[in-house]
Amino acid sequence: MDLDDTAARLGVPVAEVERVHRLAGDRPAAPLPAKADAPPILDRLAVRPDDAAEIMAGWPDPGSPLWTPELRWLLDRSTALVRADLGGHEWLSPGPELPRDRGPAWRHLYVYVYLALVDVVRGFHREHGVAGSVTWATLADLGRNLAIDRRMRGEGWPVMQSWLTLHVRGGLYELGRLQHERSGTTIGLHVPDAGPMSPAAVDASLDEAREFFPRHFPDEHPTAFSCGSWLLDPQLRDYLPEDSNIIRFQRRFELLPYVPADGPDADVEVRRFAFRTLSTPLDRLPRRTVLQRAIIDHLAAGGHWHWRHGQFPI
């Protein structure tokens, strides 16, 4: 492939195409499931019917006019890039952000990467003795994130395409209310959009993790649970009641010193989580919950939210 020409046809910087080429090398990719088998797999991955219909409509059938040579190259090499890091748990971009308004093949290319790797990561889970129920609960985050992106009218996906590589590399596991990321000396906690975050539900998830990781990854010895999130911003205590689930979640952690720019832009992330929009003007955002009112009032007063890191012993 001519990488300059490929980048031009994809409408992305050549450096990003060169990165995929460099990291994937000549490593093997993985095949997509048979098209006839895809609908029940999408159902197990909690993909909603409207998203599933788009994915099936854009399926990379041989000879499909939707799939140009450069798109097929990117699908193959992005799959190889992610597969090459099976077992990894660092943040990993599978490839460049594509212009998603060019049709379902473009919009869902990294979904097809995910689908191609489902059997690969299921094998990794089996090798580590992970129950199928945990595997499918973890992988079903695909459907959740596609639904969020649809609600956000496409504003959510650029972050999600990298986030979801954790799932298909065996780097993250959904255990009850929380998602747990293998992160070397810590277990990183993530809070999916899955209902109330009650202390009892959090306790149950933490207890499950305390048993899960020594059993399935005995060579790893994390000593703490960790989290990086705007949910840990102490400024929230100025707005939320002491018995709110967020404040009770905060109290579990010993905060690390605040370092500006150490993480994503928290002003963006609170909008993503609390409102599912990044483009709606502040004065048009809903004020239905205490959290929504807190976010809006703080930003309207000229304040900023902070991305904070914290941990507590396992």
JOLINJO-V880126 format. One line per field, one symbol per residue. phi: phi as a letter, one per 30 degrees, with the letter a starting at -180 (. if undefined). psi: psi as a letter, one per 20 degrees, with the letter a starting at -180 (. if undefined). A space follows every 50 residues. Layout:
# JOLINJO-V880126
phi->???
psi->???
This chain:
# JOLINJO-V880126
phi->.dddddddddibddddddddddddhcdddadddeedddeddddddidded dddddddceddeidddcdedddddedddddddddcejdbddbddlddcdd dckddddcedddeeddcedddddddddciddeddeddddddedddddddd ddhidcdeddddedddddcicbbcbidccbcdbidbcdcbcddbjecded ddedddddddcddddcbddcbdcadbabaddcddddddbcddcdddddde ddccddedbeidkdddddddddddbhaccdeedcddbdcddddddddddd djdbdcdccaaadd
psi->pohghggghikrqhhhghgggghhckqqbqqqqqhhigghghghjkpqhh hhggghhjpmqpjpihnrhhghgggghhghgghhkpirjrpppiaqpqoi jjrhgghkgighgghhighghhgggghjjpqhhgghhghiiggghhhghg hjliihhhhhhggihhgjikiqponchqpppoldiroppqornlaqmqhg hgghgghghhhgghgimiiqmqiqqrqoqihjoihhiihqqhjqhghhgg ihqoqqqpoqjmrrohhghhggghilqiipqgijqqlhrggghggggggh jjrqqqoqqrrqq.
